[in-house]
Amino acid sequence: MDCLREIEGKQAHDPIFIEKMNKSSTRCVCVPGPVIVGAGPSGLAVAACLKERGVPSTVIERSNCIASLWQLKTYDRLRLHLPKQFCELPLMGFPTEFPTYPTKQQFIDYLEKYADKFDIRPRFNETVSHAEFDQVLGFWRVRTVGPKVEETEYVCRWLVVATGENAEAVVPDIEGMGEFGGDIRHTSLYRSGEEFTGKRVLVVGCGNSGMEVCLDLCNHSARPSLVVRDSVHILPREMLGKSTFGLSMWLLKWLPMRLVDRFLLVVSRVMVGDTARLGLERPQLGPLELKNLSGKTPVLDVGTLARIKSGDVKEGDMFSEKDGLPRRPFPNGWKGECGLYAVGFTKRGILGASMDAKRIAEDIERCWKAEAKHSMAFARSLLPQSSP
């Protein structure tokens, strides 16, 4: 494809660009395919789908490894909360010997083998500082800063944002934090409850991470308290011998969402009891309907409720946090304007990211082939016509 030649030709006749390059030490790189920002599961999935369709891509990652959140910012006991068949990336399943709920290290190994299989080689230690669509060139300019403060500008036709829903730790400003003499840390800095043995620990938040951290603290003989403000749906991880998620997906093929929600709540009541008695009020909407409308994920219990019932954990109040996700709801939030895409912001985990990755690859492939066809036709028009 003559994409690079087109960029270079436009740049050669762009006086602003020429003046800018003459005054700047910024290195300019013309990318034939899309630039993908982020080398987590979502970014890897898009790169693999594009590779399968013959479209090259350049992956930029600010950290020094793929899946940096999984490798550097997760606790030791973490496992996938959903069965592995719902968490695999496009074009490559998990090894058959992996358990139903792979461990943190097993998932990291899977991602590294995934990157090797599709020859995905991210440009590590490059942080995107600015990105804008150049109306004159008709291309994206993506500027990055390296570890030695060196600047690089990538010029590309498409830009895919795969930075993740949880890329930045959000620590609320709570009154009294400055005077508190103890340790305050975000869960991204928590590794194991071993260092908290015998200590009283307040866990703020009743999501899957907060509940699992409480369980880990209990297992290491710490004394955690759980602070909850919002209502929350807590479901057993498995129902009737099947994963709750898998059973829900199967029932939705035959029943409306509200009936499936009623079924989940009835079975949950039988299996885990009335959570309201523990201070964990359920929302008015059912778990699936709430997830579909707001993206709020139900908590899949892995043993924390038993600890709460036994008195090992206590409860209280909590506050919610706002996010900055795509404005258009799932499944339409993956595509923007001027070749801009977003992947991994569906609030539907790796399964949602995989669905977005396939859609983005299909859309870029269609544009890629259309532009290639246009470039070939233009090139033929420049060839000298033979005389009859």
C-alpha positions as CSV (number, residue, x, y, z in Angstrom):
1,M,0.0,0.0,0.0
2,D,1.2,3.5,-0.8
3,C,0.1,5.0,2.5
4,L,3.6,6.0,3.5
5,R,4.2,7.6,0.2
6,E,0.9,9.5,0.5
7,I,1.9,10.8,3.9
8,E,5.4,11.9,2.8
9,G,3.9,13.6,-0.3
10,K,1.5,15.6,1.8
11,Q,4.1,16.5,4.3
12,A,6.5,17.7,1.6
13,H,3.9,20.3,0.5
14,D,2.8,21.3,4.1
15,P,4.8,24.4,5.0
16,I,3.7,24.3,8.6
17,F,4.9,20.7,9.0
18,I,8.2,21.6,7.3
19,E,8.8,24.6,9.5
20,K,7.9,22.5,12.6
21,M,10.3,19.7,11.7
22,N,13.1,22.1,11.0
23,K,12.7,23.7,14.5
24,S,12.1,20.5,16.4
25,S,14.3,17.5,17.3
26,T,11.2,15.3,17.3
27,R,11.7,12.1,15.3
28,C,8.8,11.5,12.8
29,V,7.7,8.0,12.0
30,C,5.2,7.3,9.2
31,V,3.0,4.3,10.1
32,P,1.4,2.3,7.3
33,G,-1.4,0.9,9.5
34,P,-3.1,2.0,12.7
35,V,-1.3,3.0,15.9
36,I,-2.6,1.1,18.9
37,V,-2.1,2.8,22.3
38,G,-1.8,0.2,25.0
39,A,-0.4,-3.4,25.1
40,G,-2.9,-4.9,27.4
41,P,-5.4,-7.7,26.4
42,S,-7.5,-5.2,24.4
43,G,-4.5,-3.8,22.4
44,L,-3.1,-7.2,21.8
45,A,-6.5,-8.5,20.5
46,V,-6.8,-5.7,18.0
47,A,-3.2,-6.1,16.8
48,A,-3.8,-9.9,16.3
49,C,-7.1,-9.4,14.5
50,L,-5.5,-6.9,12.2
51,K,-2.4,-9.2,11.6
52,E,-4.8,-12.0,10.6
53,R,-6.3,-9.7,8.0
54,G,-3.0,-8.6,6.6
55,V,-3.0,-5.1,8.1
56,P,0.1,-4.1,10.0
57,S,0.0,-2.0,13.2
58,T,2.2,-0.3,15.7
59,V,1.6,-0.9,19.4
60,I,2.8,1.8,21.8
61,E,3.0,1.0,25.5
62,R,4.1,3.3,28.3
63,S,5.3,0.5,30.6
64,N,8.1,-2.0,30.0
65,C,6.0,-5.1,29.4
66,I,2.7,-6.2,28.0
67,A,-0.4,-6.4,30.2
68,S,1.3,-4.1,32.7
69,L,-1.7,-3.9,35.0
70,W,-1.8,-7.6,35.3
71,Q,2.0,-7.9,35.8
72,L,2.7,-4.9,38.0
73,K,-0.6,-3.8,39.7
74,T,-2.5,-6.9,40.8
75,Y,-2.6,-8.9,44.1
76,D,-1.0,-12.3,44.3
77,R,-4.1,-14.4,44.8
78,L,-5.9,-13.0,41.8
79,R,-7.7,-15.4,39.4
80,L,-10.0,-14.7,36.5
81,H,-13.4,-14.2,37.9
82,L,-15.1,-15.8,34.9
83,P,-14.4,-19.2,33.3
84,K,-11.6,-19.2,30.9
85,Q,-13.8,-19.7,27.8
86,F,-15.3,-16.3,28.4
87,C,-11.9,-14.6,28.8
88,E,-9.9,-15.9,25.8
89,L,-8.8,-13.4,23.1
90,P,-9.7,-13.8,19.5
91,L,-8.0,-16.5,17.4
92,M,-6.3,-18.4,20.3
93,G,-7.9,-20.3,23.2
94,F,-6.4,-21.1,26.6
95,P,-4.4,-24.3,27.0
96,T,-6.7,-27.3,27.9
97,E,-4.6,-28.0,31.0
98,F,-5.4,-24.6,32.5
99,P,-8.1,-24.7,35.3
100,T,-11.5,-23.2,34.8
101,Y,-10.4,-20.0,36.6
102,P,-6.8,-19.4,35.6
103,T,-4.4,-17.8,38.0
104,K,-2.8,-14.4,37.5
105,Q,0.5,-16.0,36.3
106,Q,-1.3,-18.4,34.0
107,F,-3.2,-15.5,32.3
108,I,0.1,-13.5,31.9
109,D,1.7,-16.6,30.3
110,Y,-1.2,-16.9,28.0
111,L,-0.9,-13.2,26.9
112,E,2.8,-13.5,26.3
113,K,2.3,-16.6,24.1
114,Y,-0.5,-14.7,22.3
115,A,1.9,-11.8,21.5
116,D,4.6,-14.3,20.3
117,K,2.1,-16.2,18.1
118,F,1.1,-13.1,16.3
119,D,4.5,-11.5,16.4
120,I,3.3,-8.4,18.3
121,R,6.2,-6.3,19.3
122,P,5.1,-3.2,21.2
123,R,7.3,-0.1,21.5
124,F,7.8,-0.1,25.2
125,N,8.5,2.8,27.5
126,E,6.8,5.4,25.3
127,T,4.1,7.5,26.8
128,V,1.6,9.3,24.6
129,S,1.7,13.0,25.4
130,H,-0.5,14.3,22.6
131,A,-2.7,13.1,19.8
132,E,-4.7,15.1,17.3
133,F,-6.2,14.6,13.9
134,D,-4.5,16.8,11.2
135,Q,-7.2,18.1,9.0
136,V,-4.7,19.2,6.3
137,L,-3.0,15.8,6.0
138,G,-6.0,13.7,6.9
139,F,-3.9,11.7,9.3
140,W,-3.4,11.4,13.0
141,R,-0.3,12.8,14.7
142,V,0.5,10.9,17.9
143,R,3.4,12.3,19.9
144,T,5.2,10.1,22.5
145,V,7.9,10.8,25.1
146,G,10.5,8.1,25.8
147,P,12.5,7.3,29.0
148,K,15.2,9.8,28.1
149,V,12.5,12.5,27.4
150,E,13.1,12.0,23.6
151,E,10.1,12.8,21.5
152,T,8.7,10.8,18.6
153,E,5.7,11.7,16.4
154,Y,3.8,8.9,14.7
155,V,1.7,9.8,11.7
156,C,-1.0,7.3,10.9
157,R,-4.4,6.9,9.2
158,W,-6.1,5.2,12.2
159,L,-5.7,5.5,15.9
160,V,-6.9,2.8,18.4
161,V,-7.1,3.7,22.1
162,A,-6.7,0.6,24.2
163,T,-5.5,2.2,27.5
164,G,-8.0,0.3,29.6
165,E,-10.8,1.1,32.0
166,N,-8.6,0.8,35.1
167,A,-5.3,2.3,33.8
168,E,-5.2,5.0,36.5
169,A,-5.6,4.5,40.2
170,V,-8.4,6.7,41.6
171,V,-7.9,7.6,45.3
172,P,-10.7,9.7,46.7
173,D,-9.9,12.7,48.9
174,I,-11.3,11.6,52.2
175,E,-11.3,14.1,55.1
176,G,-8.7,13.3,57.7
177,M,-6.3,11.4,55.3
178,G,-3.6,13.9,56.0
179,E,-3.7,13.3,59.8
180,F,-4.1,9.5,59.6
181,G,-0.8,8.0,60.7
182,G,-1.3,4.6,59.1
183,D,-0.7,3.2,55.6
184,I,-3.1,4.3,52.9
185,R,-2.8,2.4,49.6
186,H,-4.8,1.7,46.4
187,T,-5.5,-1.9,45.6
188,S,-3.1,-1.6,42.6
189,L,-0.3,-1.5,45.3
190,Y,-1.7,-4.4,47.4
191,R,0.0,-7.8,46.9
192,S,-0.7,-10.0,49.9
193,G,-2.3,-9.9,53.3
194,E,0.9,-11.4,54.8
195,E,2.3,-8.0,55.8
196,F,-1.0,-7.1,57.6
197,T,-1.1,-10.2,59.9
198,G,-2.7,-9.2,63.2
199,K,-3.5,-5.7,62.0
200,R,-6.9,-3.9,61.7
201,V,-7.4,-3.0,58.0
202,L,-10.3,-0.9,56.5
203,V,-11.1,-1.9,53.0
204,V,-13.1,0.8,51.1
205,G,-15.2,-0.6,48.3
206,C,-17.3,-3.7,47.9
207,G,-16.5,-4.7,44.3
208,N,-14.8,-8.0,43.3
209,S,-11.4,-6.6,44.2
210,G,-12.5,-5.3,47.6
211,M,-14.2,-8.5,48.5
212,E,-11.3,-10.6,47.5
213,V,-8.8,-8.5,49.3
214,C,-10.9,-8.9,52.5
215,L,-10.8,-12.6,52.0
216,D,-7.1,-12.6,51.5
217,L,-6.6,-10.5,54.7
218,C,-8.7,-12.9,56.7
219,N,-6.7,-15.8,55.3
220,H,-3.6,-14.1,56.7
221,S,-5.1,-13.5,60.1
222,A,-5.6,-9.8,59.7
223,R,-8.8,-8.1,61.0
224,P,-10.5,-6.3,58.0
225,S,-13.5,-4.1,58.1
226,L,-15.4,-3.4,54.8
227,V,-16.9,0.0,54.0
228,V,-19.9,0.0,51.6
229,R,-22.1,2.8,50.5
230,D,-23.7,1.7,47.2
231,S,-26.1,-1.2,47.0
232,V,-24.5,-4.2,45.4
233,H,-25.5,-7.6,43.9
234,I,-23.5,-10.5,45.4
235,L,-23.9,-13.8,43.5
236,P,-22.3,-17.1,44.1
237,R,-19.6,-17.7,41.5
238,E,-21.2,-21.0,40.5
239,M,-24.8,-22.1,40.4
240,L,-26.2,-25.6,39.8
241,G,-22.7,-26.9,39.0
242,K,-22.1,-24.3,36.3
243,S,-20.5,-20.9,36.4
244,T,-23.0,-18.2,37.2
245,F,-21.9,-16.1,34.1
246,G,-22.1,-19.1,31.8
247,L,-25.5,-20.1,33.1
248,S,-26.7,-16.5,32.7
249,M,-25.6,-16.3,29.1
250,W,-27.3,-19.7,28.3
251,L,-30.6,-18.6,29.9
252,L,-30.6,-15.3,28.0
253,K,-30.8,-17.3,24.8
254,W,-34.3,-18.5,25.8
255,L,-35.6,-16.1,28.4
256,P,-36.0,-12.3,28.7
257,M,-33.4,-10.5,30.9
258,R,-35.9,-9.8,33.8
259,L,-36.8,-13.5,34.1
260,V,-33.1,-14.5,34.2
261,D,-32.5,-11.8,36.8
262,R,-35.3,-13.2,39.0
263,F,-33.9,-16.7,38.6
264,L,-30.4,-15.5,39.7
265,L,-31.7,-13.7,42.7
266,V,-33.9,-16.6,43.9
267,V,-31.0,-19.1,43.6
268,S,-28.6,-16.6,45.2
269,R,-31.1,-16.2,48.1
270,V,-31.1,-19.9,48.6
271,M,-27.3,-20.3,48.4
272,V,-26.0,-17.2,50.2
273,G,-29.0,-16.0,52.2
274,D,-30.3,-12.5,52.6
275,T,-27.3,-10.2,52.1
276,A,-29.3,-7.2,53.4
277,R,-29.0,-8.7,56.9
278,L,-25.2,-8.2,56.6
279,G,-25.6,-4.6,55.5
280,L,-25.3,-5.4,51.8
281,E,-28.5,-4.1,50.3
282,R,-29.3,-5.2,46.8
283,P,-30.2,-2.6,44.0
284,Q,-33.7,-2.3,42.7
285,L,-32.7,-3.4,39.3
286,G,-31.6,-7.0,38.7
287,P,-27.9,-7.9,38.3
288,L,-28.0,-8.3,34.5
289,E,-30.3,-5.3,33.9
290,L,-28.1,-3.1,36.1
291,K,-25.0,-4.3,34.3
292,N,-26.5,-3.6,30.9
293,L,-27.7,-0.1,31.8
294,S,-24.9,1.2,34.0
295,G,-21.9,-1.2,33.6
296,K,-21.9,-2.0,37.3
297,T,-20.7,-5.5,37.7
298,P,-22.2,-7.9,40.2
299,V,-19.8,-9.3,42.8
300,L,-19.0,-13.0,42.3
301,D,-18.4,-14.4,45.8
302,V,-15.3,-16.6,46.3
303,G,-15.7,-17.0,50.0
304,T,-15.9,-13.5,51.5
305,L,-19.5,-13.7,52.5
306,A,-18.8,-16.7,54.8
307,R,-16.1,-14.5,56.5
308,I,-18.6,-11.6,56.9
309,K,-21.2,-14.0,58.4
310,S,-18.6,-15.3,60.8
311,G,-17.8,-11.8,62.0
312,D,-14.3,-11.8,60.5
313,V,-15.2,-8.8,58.3
314,K,-17.5,-5.9,59.2
315,E,-19.4,-3.5,57.0
316,G,-20.2,0.3,56.8
317,D,-20.6,3.0,54.1
318,M,-18.9,3.8,50.8
319,F,-18.9,6.3,48.0
320,S,-19.0,5.8,44.2
321,E,-16.6,7.1,41.6
322,K,-17.3,8.6,38.2
323,D,-15.5,7.4,35.1
324,G,-14.5,8.8,31.7
325,L,-15.6,6.0,29.3
326,P,-16.9,6.3,25.8
327,R,-20.2,8.2,25.7
328,R,-21.9,5.9,23.4
329,P,-23.1,2.7,25.2
330,F,-22.1,-0.8,24.4
331,P,-22.0,-2.2,21.7
332,N,-21.5,1.1,19.8
333,G,-18.7,2.8,21.7
334,W,-15.8,1.3,19.8
335,K,-15.8,3.7,16.8
336,G,-15.3,7.4,16.7
337,E,-14.6,9.9,13.9
338,C,-11.6,10.4,11.6
339,G,-10.3,6.9,12.2
340,L,-10.4,6.9,16.0
341,Y,-11.3,3.7,17.8
342,A,-11.6,2.6,21.5
343,V,-11.2,-0.9,22.7
344,G,-11.6,-2.4,26.2
345,F,-14.0,0.2,27.6
346,T,-17.2,-1.8,27.5
347,K,-17.4,-2.7,31.2
348,R,-17.8,-6.3,30.0
349,G,-14.3,-7.5,30.7
350,I,-12.1,-9.4,28.2
351,L,-15.1,-10.8,26.4
352,G,-16.3,-7.3,25.5
353,A,-12.8,-6.2,24.5
354,S,-12.5,-9.2,22.2
355,M,-15.8,-8.3,20.5
356,D,-14.6,-4.7,20.0
357,A,-11.3,-5.9,18.7
358,K,-13.0,-7.9,15.9
359,R,-15.2,-5.0,14.9
360,I,-12.3,-2.6,14.8
361,A,-10.1,-5.0,12.7
362,E,-13.0,-5.6,10.3
363,D,-13.6,-1.8,9.9
364,I,-9.9,-0.9,9.4
365,E,-9.5,-3.8,7.0
366,R,-12.4,-2.5,4.9
367,C,-10.8,1.0,4.8
368,W,-7.4,-0.4,4.2
369,K,-8.5,-2.4,1.1
370,A,-10.5,0.5,-0.2
371,E,-7.6,2.9,0.1
372,A,-5.2,0.3,-1.5
373,K,-7.6,0.0,-4.4
374,H,-7.8,3.7,-4.8
375,S,-4.0,4.1,-4.7
376,M,-3.5,1.4,-7.4
377,A,-6.1,3.2,-9.7
378,F,-4.3,6.5,-9.1
379,A,-0.9,4.9,-9.9
380,R,-2.2,3.4,-13.1
381,S,-3.5,6.8,-14.2
382,L,0.0,8.2,-14.0
383,L,1.5,5.6,-16.3
384,P,2.1,6.7,-19.9
385,Q,-0.7,5.5,-22.2
386,S,0.4,3.3,-25.1
387,S,-0.4,4.5,-28.6
388,P,-2.8,2.4,-30.7
